[in-house]
Amino acid sequence: MPLGRRPSIFQRRLLLGLALSVLAGCGTGQLATQFESHTSFDRTFNTAMSAMADQKMIFSVQDRRQGLIVAALNGDTVQATVEPQHFEATIRVSFSAVGPKHADDKLLERVVESFKQRTAGQAHILPPGTL
């Protein structure tokens, strides 16, 4: 295409279609959910682990020192990371689905909902971005 010449309608539509397909591919990543907690590290870790146990998940990793919990149910794996945020004086909890396509798409949602229910009575559990 020579300089100064505008792209045709076909070329613009083709470019738009390519851009949209690239953006659509970006949205297929793993679902992750984060929370900020003002409770102790141990209490937050135990709450995250209990939320996974509520779903009858089998634990493969319970590493308190690293703040890592990994559990599976029927081949679907969920990971929780519990990290102190020293500058904010909070604990960040992140849940994510790990591995290939999941047979139970709602497992992560149920774990997160269980975590929310367990922390509902604690006013110091805040969604990210509220601090």
Stockholm file with secondary structure:
# STOCKHOLM 1.0

chainA/1-131         MPLGRRPSIFQRRLLLGLALSVLAGCGTGQLATQFESHTSFDRTFNTAMSAMADQKMIFSVQDRRQGLIVAALNGDTVQATVEPQHFEATIRVSFSAVGPKHADDKLLERVVESFKQRTAGQAHILPPGTL
#=GR chainA/1-131 SS CCTTCCCCHHHHHHHHHHHHHHHHHHTTSCCEEEEEECSCHHHHHHHHHHHHHTTTCEEEEEETTTTEEEEEETTEEEEEEEEEETTTTEEEEEEEEESSSCSCTTHHHHHHHHHHHHHTTCTTEECTTCC
#=GC SS_cons         CCTTCCCCHHHHHHHHHHHHHHHHHHTTSCCEEEEEECSCHHHHHHHHHHHHHTTTCEEEEEETTTTEEEEEETTEEEEEEEEEETTTTEEEEEEEEESSSCSCTTHHHHHHHHHHHHHTTCTTEECTTCC
//
